[in-house]
Amino acid sequence: MTIVHAQFFHLIGVIFLFIGFGGLMAIGENRSVINKIVASFHGAGLLILLITGFMAQGVGKYGFPGWIITKLILWLAMVFLFVMVKKDKLNAKTAVIISAVVGIVVVYLCKFKPF
């Protein structure tokens, strides 16, 4: 598998992750309706991101620079955002805004590799 394949599947994981957050936003304030499909997209997206991220790291021989470690921490934050919304600790709209900001930061880290 080449780095291009790993990056392609990594992007599919990102799409799945944000489909999960979009579904969470569409459900709105009615937490009793949060279904397995929304949670499945979110979980599958994170799993795909984790697996393909390590594949890309291995194929690209990146090692563990700071930007990769920061990406891992930010993706874990996405897990906690989803859980906090499901447990009514955080408003869904706020979580979607936070997830968009986290996504922008992750894209910046991937593109410019600042550290």
DAHUZI-V669809 format. One line per field, one symbol per residue. psi: psi as a letter, one per 40 degrees, with the letter a starting at -180 (. if undefined). burial: b if it has 9 or more other ideal C-beta (glycine too) atoms within 8 Angstrom, else e. Layout:
psi=???
burial=???
This chain:
psi=hidddddddddddddddddddddddddbegdeehiddddddddddddddddddddddddefdagidddddddddddddddddddddefehiddddddddddddddddddddegd.
burial=eeeeebbebbebbbbbbbbbbbbbbebeeeeeebeeebbbbbbbbbbbbbebbebbbebeeeeebebbbbbbebbebbbebbebbbeeebebeebbebbeebbebbebbeeeeee
